Amino acid sequence: MKDKFEGELINQHEVVIKQLDKKFGLKEEEKEFIRNVTDRKKLDRVIEEILFSESKEKLLSCLK
């Protein structure tokens, strides 16, 4: 079960990174920050908001 959770978390990280990088561009430290987020609800929220957001900073602040 733990491996499944970790796999899903990694998938969420990669979706957030890929979408944010395409829309806004990400620095390597921002990618690392995203990879360190363990709250799946926060990652889900960012995934849902990426299409509508005009600010990378606003999305990244949702992950804090």
mmCIF file of the N, C-alpha and C atoms, coordinates in Angstrom:
data_MODEL
# 
_entry.id   MODEL 
# 
loop_
_atom_site.group_PDB 
_atom_site.id 
_atom_site.type_symbol 
_atom_site.label_atom_id 
_atom_site.label_alt_id 
_atom_site.label_comp_id 
_atom_site.label_asym_id 
_atom_site.label_entity_id 
_atom_site.label_seq_id 
_atom_site.pdbx_PDB_ins_code 
_atom_site.Cartn_x 
_atom_site.Cartn_y 
_atom_site.Cartn_z 
_atom_site.occupancy 
_atom_site.B_iso_or_equiv 
_atom_site.pdbx_formal_charge 
_atom_site.auth_seq_id 
_atom_site.auth_comp_id 
_atom_site.auth_asym_id 
_atom_site.auth_atom_id 
_atom_site.pdbx_PDB_model_num 
ATOM 1   N N  . MET A 1 1  ? 0.829  -1.201 0.000   1.00 0.00 ? 1  MET A N  1 
ATOM 2   C CA . MET A 1 1  ? 0.000  0.000  0.000   1.00 0.00 ? 1  MET A CA 1 
ATOM 3   C C  . MET A 1 1  ? 0.871  1.261  0.000   1.00 0.00 ? 1  MET A C  1 
ATOM 4   N N  . LYS A 1 2  ? 1.943  1.250  0.789   1.00 0.00 ? 2  LYS A N  1 
ATOM 5   C CA . LYS A 1 2  ? 2.838  2.406  0.850   1.00 0.00 ? 2  LYS A CA 1 
ATOM 6   C C  . LYS A 1 2  ? 3.466  2.670  -0.517  1.00 0.00 ? 2  LYS A C  1 
ATOM 7   N N  . ASP A 1 3  ? 3.859  1.605  -1.231  1.00 0.00 ? 3  ASP A N  1 
ATOM 8   C CA . ASP A 1 3  ? 4.456  1.768  -2.551  1.00 0.00 ? 3  ASP A CA 1 
ATOM 9   C C  . ASP A 1 3  ? 3.473  2.387  -3.534  1.00 0.00 ? 3  ASP A C  1 
ATOM 10  N N  . LYS A 1 4  ? 2.207  1.995  -3.450  1.00 0.00 ? 4  LYS A N  1 
ATOM 11  C CA . LYS A 1 4  ? 1.174  2.553  -4.320  1.00 0.00 ? 4  LYS A CA 1 
ATOM 12  C C  . LYS A 1 4  ? 1.000  4.042  -4.037  1.00 0.00 ? 4  LYS A C  1 
ATOM 13  N N  . PHE A 1 5  ? 0.956  4.414  -2.752  1.00 0.00 ? 5  PHE A N  1 
ATOM 14  C CA . PHE A 1 5  ? 0.821  5.813  -2.364  1.00 0.00 ? 5  PHE A CA 1 
ATOM 15  C C  . PHE A 1 5  ? 2.001  6.621  -2.897  1.00 0.00 ? 5  PHE A C  1 
ATOM 16  N N  . GLU A 1 6  ? 3.209  6.100  -2.727  1.00 0.00 ? 6  GLU A N  1 
ATOM 17  C CA . GLU A 1 6  ? 4.398  6.809  -3.195  1.00 0.00 ? 6  GLU A CA 1 
ATOM 18  C C  . GLU A 1 6  ? 4.403  6.941  -4.709  1.00 0.00 ? 6  GLU A C  1 
ATOM 19  N N  . GLY A 1 7  ? 3.954  5.890  -5.407  1.00 0.00 ? 7  GLY A N  1 
ATOM 20  C CA . GLY A 1 7  ? 3.881  5.941  -6.862  1.00 0.00 ? 7  GLY A CA 1 
ATOM 21  C C  . GLY A 1 7  ? 2.891  6.986  -7.340  1.00 0.00 ? 7  GLY A C  1 
ATOM 22  N N  . GLU A 1 8  ? 1.736  7.057  -6.685  1.00 0.00 ? 8  GLU A N  1 
ATOM 23  C CA . GLU A 1 8  ? 0.726  8.054  -7.045  1.00 0.00 ? 8  GLU A CA 1 
ATOM 24  C C  . GLU A 1 8  ? 1.218  9.466  -6.744  1.00 0.00 ? 8  GLU A C  1 
ATOM 25  N N  . LEU A 1 9  ? 1.940  9.620  -5.645  1.00 0.00 ? 9  LEU A N  1 
ATOM 26  C CA . LEU A 1 9  ? 2.489  10.917 -5.278  1.00 0.00 ? 9  LEU A CA 1 
ATOM 27  C C  . LEU A 1 9  ? 3.505  11.374 -6.320  1.00 0.00 ? 9  LEU A C  1 
ATOM 28  N N  . ILE A 1 10 ? 4.370  10.465 -6.739  1.00 0.00 ? 10 ILE A N  1 
ATOM 29  C CA . ILE A 1 10 ? 5.364  10.791 -7.767  1.00 0.00 ? 10 ILE A CA 1 
ATOM 30  C C  . ILE A 1 10 ? 4.667  11.183 -9.063  1.00 0.00 ? 10 ILE A C  1 
ATOM 31  N N  . ASN A 1 11 ? 3.600  10.467 -9.429  1.00 0.00 ? 11 ASN A N  1 
ATOM 32  C CA . ASN A 1 11 ? 2.848  10.817 -10.632 1.00 0.00 ? 11 ASN A CA 1 
ATOM 33  C C  . ASN A 1 11 ? 2.259  12.222 -10.525 1.00 0.00 ? 11 ASN A C  1 
ATOM 34  N N  . GLN A 1 12 ? 1.723  12.554 -9.365  1.00 0.00 ? 12 GLN A N  1 
ATOM 35  C CA . GLN A 1 12 ? 1.165  13.899 -9.167  1.00 0.00 ? 12 GLN A CA 1 
ATOM 36  C C  . GLN A 1 12 ? 2.266  14.946 -9.280  1.00 0.00 ? 12 GLN A C  1 
ATOM 37  N N  . HIS A 1 13 ? 3.407  14.679 -8.678  1.00 0.00 ? 13 HIS A N  1 
ATOM 38  C CA . HIS A 1 13 ? 4.532  15.613 -8.782  1.00 0.00 ? 13 HIS A CA 1 
ATOM 39  C C  . HIS A 1 13 ? 4.857  15.878 -10.247 1.00 0.00 ? 13 HIS A C  1 
ATOM 40  N N  . GLU A 1 14 ? 4.963  14.803 -11.021 1.00 0.00 ? 14 GLU A N  1 
ATOM 41  C CA . GLU A 1 14 ? 5.364  14.951 -12.420 1.00 0.00 ? 14 GLU A CA 1 
ATOM 42  C C  . GLU A 1 14 ? 4.306  15.681 -13.242 1.00 0.00 ? 14 GLU A C  1 
ATOM 43  N N  . VAL A 1 15 ? 3.024  15.464 -12.955 1.00 0.00 ? 15 VAL A N  1 
ATOM 44  C CA . VAL A 1 15 ? 1.957  16.188 -13.661 1.00 0.00 ? 15 VAL A CA 1 
ATOM 45  C C  . VAL A 1 15 ? 2.056  17.682 -13.349 1.00 0.00 ? 15 VAL A C  1 
ATOM 46  N N  . VAL A 1 16 ? 2.196  18.023 -12.077 1.00 0.00 ? 16 VAL A N  1 
ATOM 47  C CA . VAL A 1 16 ? 2.293  19.433 -11.686 1.00 0.00 ? 16 VAL A CA 1 
ATOM 48  C C  . VAL A 1 16 ? 3.519  20.071 -12.324 1.00 0.00 ? 16 VAL A C  1 
ATOM 49  N N  . ILE A 1 17 ? 4.646  19.396 -12.249 1.00 0.00 ? 17 ILE A N  1 
ATOM 50  C CA . ILE A 1 17 ? 5.881  19.945 -12.819 1.00 0.00 ? 17 ILE A CA 1 
ATOM 51  C C  . ILE A 1 17 ? 5.744  20.132 -14.325 1.00 0.00 ? 17 ILE A C  1 
ATOM 52  N N  . LYS A 1 18 ? 5.244  19.132 -15.009 1.00 0.00 ? 18 LYS A N  1 
ATOM 53  C CA . LYS A 1 18 ? 5.124  19.215 -16.470 1.00 0.00 ? 18 LYS A CA 1 
ATOM 54  C C  . LYS A 1 18 ? 4.192  20.358 -16.881 1.00 0.00 ? 18 LYS A C  1 
ATOM 55  N N  . GLN A 1 19 ? 3.036  20.455 -16.224 1.00 0.00 ? 19 GLN A N  1 
ATOM 56  C CA . GLN A 1 19 ? 2.076  21.481 -16.605 1.00 0.00 ? 19 GLN A CA 1 
ATOM 57  C C  . GLN A 1 19 ? 2.563  22.891 -16.256 1.00 0.00 ? 19 GLN A C  1 
ATOM 58  N N  . LEU A 1 20 ? 3.118  23.055 -15.067 1.00 0.00 ? 20 LEU A N  1 
ATOM 59  C CA . LEU A 1 20 ? 3.630  24.374 -14.686 1.00 0.00 ? 20 LEU A CA 1 
ATOM 60  C C  . LEU A 1 20 ? 4.806  24.781 -15.564 1.00 0.00 ? 20 LEU A C  1 
ATOM 61  N N  . ASP A 1 21 ? 5.664  23.834 -15.879 1.00 0.00 ? 21 ASP A N  1 
ATOM 62  C CA . ASP A 1 21 ? 6.826  24.137 -16.711 1.00 0.00 ? 21 ASP A CA 1 
ATOM 63  C C  . ASP A 1 21 ? 6.383  24.552 -18.115 1.00 0.00 ? 21 ASP A C  1 
ATOM 64  N N  . LYS A 1 22 ? 5.401  23.874 -18.667 1.00 0.00 ? 22 LYS A N  1 
ATOM 65  C CA . LYS A 1 22 ? 4.890  24.236 -19.997 1.00 0.00 ? 22 LYS A CA 1 
ATOM 66  C C  . LYS A 1 22 ? 4.228  25.614 -19.994 1.00 0.00 ? 22 LYS A C  1 
ATOM 67  N N  . LYS A 1 23 ? 3.473  25.901 -18.954 1.00 0.00 ? 23 LYS A N  1 
ATOM 68  C CA . LYS A 1 23 ? 2.713  27.155 -18.921 1.00 0.00 ? 23 LYS A CA 1 
ATOM 69  C C  . LYS A 1 23 ? 3.573  28.356 -18.517 1.00 0.00 ? 23 LYS A C  1 
ATOM 70  N N  . PHE A 1 24 ? 4.421  28.162 -17.511 1.00 0.00 ? 24 PHE A N  1 
ATOM 71  C CA . PHE A 1 24 ? 5.152  29.296 -16.952 1.00 0.00 ? 24 PHE A CA 1 
ATOM 72  C C  . PHE A 1 24 ? 6.675  29.158 -17.028 1.00 0.00 ? 24 PHE A C  1 
ATOM 73  N N  . GLY A 1 25 ? 7.164  27.934 -17.147 1.00 0.00 ? 25 GLY A N  1 
ATOM 74  C CA . GLY A 1 25 ? 8.603  27.684 -17.003 1.00 0.00 ? 25 GLY A CA 1 
ATOM 75  C C  . GLY A 1 25 ? 8.921  27.547 -15.522 1.00 0.00 ? 25 GLY A C  1 
ATOM 76  N N  . LEU A 1 26 ? 9.736  26.577 -15.181 1.00 0.00 ? 26 LEU A N  1 
ATOM 77  C CA . LEU A 1 26 ? 10.112 26.351 -13.782 1.00 0.00 ? 26 LEU A CA 1 
ATOM 78  C C  . LEU A 1 26 ? 11.621 26.309 -13.633 1.00 0.00 ? 26 LEU A C  1 
ATOM 79  N N  . LYS A 1 27 ? 12.096 26.868 -12.545 1.00 0.00 ? 27 LYS A N  1 
ATOM 80  C CA . LYS A 1 27 ? 13.510 26.743 -12.181 1.00 0.00 ? 27 LYS A CA 1 
ATOM 81  C C  . LYS A 1 27 ? 13.693 25.382 -11.531 1.00 0.00 ? 27 LYS A C  1 
ATOM 82  N N  . GLU A 1 28 ? 14.904 24.902 -11.526 1.00 0.00 ? 28 GLU A N  1 
ATOM 83  C CA . GLU A 1 28 ? 15.185 23.589 -10.931 1.00 0.00 ? 28 GLU A CA 1 
ATOM 84  C C  . GLU A 1 28 ? 14.806 23.547 -9.458  1.00 0.00 ? 28 GLU A C  1 
ATOM 85  N N  . GLU A 1 29 ? 15.032 24.633 -8.728  1.00 0.00 ? 29 GLU A N  1 
ATOM 86  C CA . GLU A 1 29 ? 14.674 24.647 -7.298  1.00 0.00 ? 29 GLU A CA 1 
ATOM 87  C C  . GLU A 1 29 ? 13.153 24.611 -7.109  1.00 0.00 ? 29 GLU A C  1 
ATOM 88  N N  . GLU A 1 30 ? 12.385 25.157 -8.049  1.00 0.00 ? 30 GLU A N  1 
ATOM 89  C CA . GLU A 1 30 ? 10.929 25.069 -7.965  1.00 0.00 ? 30 GLU A CA 1 
ATOM 90  C C  . GLU A 1 30 ? 10.461 23.637 -8.215  1.00 0.00 ? 30 GLU A C  1 
ATOM 91  N N  . LYS A 1 31 ? 11.103 22.958 -9.153  1.00 0.00 ? 31 LYS A N  1 
ATOM 92  C CA . LYS A 1 31 ? 10.779 21.550 -9.400  1.00 0.00 ? 31 LYS A CA 1 
ATOM 93  C C  . LYS A 1 31 ? 11.074 20.711 -8.164  1.00 0.00 ? 31 LYS A C  1 
ATOM 94  N N  . GLU A 1 32 ? 12.202 20.979 -7.521  1.00 0.00 ? 32 GLU A N  1 
ATOM 95  C CA . GLU A 1 32 ? 12.563 20.237 -6.310  1.00 0.00 ? 32 GLU A CA 1 
ATOM 96  C C  . GLU A 1 32 ? 11.579 20.526 -5.179  1.00 0.00 ? 32 GLU A C  1 
ATOM 97  N N  . PHE A 1 33 ? 11.155 21.780 -5.063  1.00 0.00 ? 33 PHE A N  1 
ATOM 98  C CA . PHE A 1 33 ? 10.149 22.152 -4.063  1.00 0.00 ? 33 PHE A CA 1 
ATOM 99  C C  . PHE A 1 33 ? 8.877  21.321 -4.266  1.00 0.00 ? 33 PHE A C  1 
ATOM 100 N N  . ILE A 1 34 ? 8.426  21.222 -5.516  1.00 0.00 ? 34 ILE A N  1 
ATOM 101 C CA . ILE A 1 34 ? 7.212  20.455 -5.820  1.00 0.00 ? 34 ILE A CA 1 
ATOM 102 C C  . ILE A 1 34 ? 7.408  18.987 -5.464  1.00 0.00 ? 34 ILE A C  1 
ATOM 103 N N  . ARG A 1 35 ? 8.572  18.429 -5.786  1.00 0.00 ? 35 ARG A N  1 
ATOM 104 C CA . ARG A 1 35 ? 8.844  17.015 -5.485  1.00 0.00 ? 35 ARG A CA 1 
ATOM 105 C C  . ARG A 1 35 ? 8.849  16.723 -3.989  1.00 0.00 ? 35 ARG A C  1 
ATOM 106 N N  . ASN A 1 36 ? 9.038  17.742 -3.173  1.00 0.00 ? 36 ASN A N  1 
ATOM 107 C CA . ASN A 1 36 ? 9.073  17.551 -1.721  1.00 0.00 ? 36 ASN A CA 1 
ATOM 108 C C  . ASN A 1 36 ? 7.704  17.695 -1.065  1.00 0.00 ? 36 ASN A C  1 
ATOM 109 N N  . VAL A 1 37 ? 6.677  18.053 -1.837  1.00 0.00 ? 37 VAL A N  1 
ATOM 110 C CA . VAL A 1 37 ? 5.322  18.176 -1.295  1.00 0.00 ? 37 VAL A CA 1 
ATOM 111 C C  . VAL A 1 37 ? 4.757  16.770 -1.089  1.00 0.00 ? 37 VAL A C  1 
ATOM 112 N N  . THR A 1 38 ? 4.236  16.503 0.103   1.00 0.00 ? 38 THR A N  1 
ATOM 113 C CA . THR A 1 38 ? 3.671  15.178 0.397   1.00 0.00 ? 38 THR A CA 1 
ATOM 114 C C  . THR A 1 38 ? 2.158  15.204 0.579   1.00 0.00 ? 38 THR A C  1 
ATOM 115 N N  . ASP A 1 39 ? 1.560  16.374 0.538   1.00 0.00 ? 39 ASP A N  1 
ATOM 116 C CA . ASP A 1 39 ? 0.109  16.514 0.715   1.00 0.00 ? 39 ASP A CA 1 
ATOM 117 C C  . ASP A 1 39 ? -0.571 16.382 -0.650  1.00 0.00 ? 39 ASP A C  1 
ATOM 118 N N  . ARG A 1 40 ? -1.200 15.236 -0.876  1.00 0.00 ? 40 ARG A N  1 
ATOM 119 C CA . ARG A 1 40 ? -1.827 14.976 -2.176  1.00 0.00 ? 40 ARG A CA 1 
ATOM 120 C C  . ARG A 1 40 ? -2.984 15.920 -2.457  1.00 0.00 ? 40 ARG A C  1 
ATOM 121 N N  . LYS A 1 41 ? -3.676 16.391 -1.421  1.00 0.00 ? 41 LYS A N  1 
ATOM 122 C CA . LYS A 1 41 ? -4.784 17.333 -1.622  1.00 0.00 ? 41 LYS A CA 1 
ATOM 123 C C  . LYS A 1 41 ? -4.274 18.653 -2.191  1.00 0.00 ? 41 LYS A C  1 
ATOM 124 N N  . LYS A 1 42 ? -3.137 19.103 -1.704  1.00 0.00 ? 42 LYS A N  1 
ATOM 125 C CA . LYS A 1 42 ? -2.551 20.339 -2.231  1.00 0.00 ? 42 LYS A CA 1 
ATOM 126 C C  . LYS A 1 42 ? -2.144 20.158 -3.686  1.00 0.00 ? 42 LYS A C  1 
ATOM 127 N N  . LEU A 1 43 ? -1.552 19.015 -4.003  1.00 0.00 ? 43 LEU A N  1 
ATOM 128 C CA . LEU A 1 43 ? -1.166 18.741 -5.391  1.00 0.00 ? 43 LEU A CA 1 
ATOM 129 C C  . LEU A 1 43 ? -2.395 18.676 -6.286  1.00 0.00 ? 43 LEU A C  1 
ATOM 130 N N  . ASP A 1 44 ? -3.462 18.026 -5.820  1.00 0.00 ? 44 ASP A N  1 
ATOM 131 C CA . ASP A 1 44 ? -4.716 17.961 -6.580  1.00 0.00 ? 44 ASP A CA 1 
ATOM 132 C C  . ASP A 1 44 ? -5.262 19.362 -6.853  1.00 0.00 ? 44 ASP A C  1 
ATOM 133 N N  . ARG A 1 45 ? -5.216 20.192 -5.851  1.00 0.00 ? 45 ARG A N  1 
ATOM 134 C CA . ARG A 1 45 ? -5.737 21.563 -5.999  1.00 0.00 ? 45 ARG A CA 1 
ATOM 135 C C  . ARG A 1 45 ? -4.975 22.310 -7.086  1.00 0.00 ? 45 ARG A C  1 
ATOM 136 N N  . VAL A 1 46 ? -3.658 22.175 -7.076  1.00 0.00 ? 46 VAL A N  1 
ATOM 137 C CA . VAL A 1 46 ? -2.848 22.854 -8.093  1.00 0.00 ? 46 VAL A CA 1 
ATOM 138 C C  . VAL A 1 46 ? -3.155 22.292 -9.480  1.00 0.00 ? 46 VAL A C  1 
ATOM 139 N N  . ILE A 1 47 ? -3.295 20.984 -9.590  1.00 0.00 ? 47 ILE A N  1 
ATOM 140 C CA . ILE A 1 47 ? -3.626 20.368 -10.880 1.00 0.00 ? 47 ILE A CA 1 
ATOM 141 C C  . ILE A 1 47 ? -4.943 20.942 -11.415 1.00 0.00 ? 47 ILE A C  1 
ATOM 142 N N  . GLU A 1 48 ? -5.917 21.120 -10.544 1.00 0.00 ? 48 GLU A N  1 
ATOM 143 C CA . GLU A 1 48 ? -7.206 21.665 -10.953 1.00 0.00 ? 48 GLU A CA 1 
ATOM 144 C C  . GLU A 1 48 ? -7.129 23.142 -11.331 1.00 0.00 ? 48 GLU A C  1 
ATOM 145 N N  . GLU A 1 49 ? -6.245 23.891 -10.700 1.00 0.00 ? 49 GLU A N  1 
ATOM 146 C CA . GLU A 1 49 ? -6.183 25.338 -10.900 1.00 0.00 ? 49 GLU A CA 1 
ATOM 147 C C  . GLU A 1 49 ? -5.241 25.780 -12.017 1.00 0.00 ? 49 GLU A C  1 
ATOM 148 N N  . ILE A 1 50 ? -4.382 24.900 -12.505 1.00 0.00 ? 50 ILE A N  1 
ATOM 149 C CA . ILE A 1 50 ? -3.362 25.298 -13.481 1.00 0.00 ? 50 ILE A CA 1 
ATOM 150 C C  . ILE A 1 50 ? -3.990 25.967 -14.705 1.00 0.00 ? 50 ILE A C  1 
ATOM 151 N N  . LEU A 1 51 ? -5.070 25.421 -15.218 1.00 0.00 ? 51 LEU A N  1 
ATOM 152 C CA . LEU A 1 51 ? -5.683 25.972 -16.433 1.00 0.00 ? 51 LEU A CA 1 
ATOM 153 C C  . LEU A 1 51 ? -6.150 27.413 -16.266 1.00 0.00 ? 51 LEU A C  1 
ATOM 154 N N  . PHE A 1 52 ? -6.564 27.764 -15.066 1.00 0.00 ? 52 PHE A N  1 
ATOM 155 C CA . PHE A 1 52 ? -7.190 29.064 -14.849 1.00 0.00 ? 52 PHE A CA 1 
ATOM 156 C C  . PHE A 1 52 ? -6.245 30.101 -14.249 1.00 0.00 ? 52 PHE A C  1 
ATOM 157 N N  . SER A 1 53 ? -5.136 29.654 -13.726 1.00 0.00 ? 53 SER A N  1 
ATOM 158 C CA . SER A 1 53 ? -4.232 30.561 -13.027 1.00 0.00 ? 53 SER A CA 1 
ATOM 159 C C  . SER A 1 53 ? -3.365 31.345 -14.003 1.00 0.00 ? 53 SER A C  1 
ATOM 160 N N  . GLU A 1 54 ? -3.107 32.592 -13.638 1.00 0.00 ? 54 GLU A N  1 
ATOM 161 C CA . GLU A 1 54 ? -2.225 33.426 -14.438 1.00 0.00 ? 54 GLU A CA 1 
ATOM 162 C C  . GLU A 1 54 ? -0.924 33.692 -13.688 1.00 0.00 ? 54 GLU A C  1 
ATOM 163 N N  . SER A 1 55 ? -0.739 33.000 -12.566 1.00 0.00 ? 55 SER A N  1 
ATOM 164 C CA . SER A 1 55 ? 0.427  33.248 -11.735 1.00 0.00 ? 55 SER A CA 1 
ATOM 165 C C  . SER A 1 55 ? 1.036  31.943 -11.222 1.00 0.00 ? 55 SER A C  1 
ATOM 166 N N  . LYS A 1 56 ? 2.262  31.720 -11.604 1.00 0.00 ? 56 LYS A N  1 
ATOM 167 C CA . LYS A 1 56 ? 2.995  30.552 -11.097 1.00 0.00 ? 56 LYS A CA 1 
ATOM 168 C C  . LYS A 1 56 ? 3.183  30.667 -9.587  1.00 0.00 ? 56 LYS A C  1 
ATOM 169 N N  . GLU A 1 57 ? 3.442  31.862 -9.117  1.00 0.00 ? 57 GLU A N  1 
ATOM 170 C CA . GLU A 1 57 ? 3.689  32.078 -7.696  1.00 0.00 ? 57 GLU A CA 1 
ATOM 171 C C  . GLU A 1 57 ? 2.466  31.718 -6.857  1.00 0.00 ? 57 GLU A C  1 
ATOM 172 N N  . LYS A 1 58 ? 1.275  32.054 -7.369  1.00 0.00 ? 58 LYS A N  1 
ATOM 173 C CA . LYS A 1 58 ? 0.041  31.730 -6.643  1.00 0.00 ? 58 LYS A CA 1 
ATOM 174 C C  . LYS A 1 58 ? -0.112 30.221 -6.509  1.00 0.00 ? 58 LYS A C  1 
ATOM 175 N N  . LEU A 1 59 ? 0.163  29.490 -7.591  1.00 0.00 ? 59 LEU A N  1 
ATOM 176 C CA . LEU A 1 59 ? 0.056  28.031 -7.553  1.00 0.00 ? 59 LEU A CA 1 
ATOM 177 C C  . LEU A 1 59 ? 1.092  27.432 -6.614  1.00 0.00 ? 59 LEU A C  1 
ATOM 178 N N  . LEU A 1 60 ? 2.310  27.923 -6.689  1.00 0.00 ? 60 LEU A N  1 
ATOM 179 C CA . LEU A 1 60 ? 3.357  27.388 -5.803  1.00 0.00 ? 60 LEU A CA 1 
ATOM 180 C C  . LEU A 1 60 ? 3.031  27.679 -4.336  1.00 0.00 ? 60 LEU A C  1 
ATOM 181 N N  . SER A 1 61 ? 2.404  28.808 -4.075  1.00 0.00 ? 61 SER A N  1 
ATOM 182 C CA . SER A 1 61 ? 2.064  29.128 -2.682  1.00 0.00 ? 61 SER A CA 1 
ATOM 183 C C  . SER A 1 61 ? 0.985  28.180 -2.148  1.00 0.00 ? 61 SER A C  1 
ATOM 184 N N  . CYS A 1 62 ? 0.169  27.612 -3.029  1.00 0.00 ? 62 CYS A N  1 
ATOM 185 C CA . CYS A 1 62 ? -0.831 26.628 -2.606  1.00 0.00 ? 62 CYS A CA 1 
ATOM 186 C C  . CYS A 1 62 ? -0.175 25.344 -2.081  1.00 0.00 ? 62 CYS A C  1 
ATOM 187 N N  . LEU A 1 63 ? 1.065  25.134 -2.431  1.00 0.00 ? 63 LEU A N  1 
ATOM 188 C CA . LEU A 1 63 ? 1.774  23.912 -2.032  1.00 0.00 ? 63 LEU A CA 1 
ATOM 189 C C  . LEU A 1 63 ? 2.508  24.062 -0.714  1.00 0.00 ? 63 LEU A C  1 
ATOM 190 N N  . LYS A 1 64 ? 2.513  25.247 -0.153  1.00 0.00 ? 64 LYS A N  1 
ATOM 191 C CA . LYS A 1 64 ? 3.219  25.469 1.123   1.00 0.00 ? 64 LYS A CA 1 
ATOM 192 C C  . LYS A 1 64 ? 2.387  25.003 2.287   1.00 0.00 ? 64 LYS A C  1 
# 
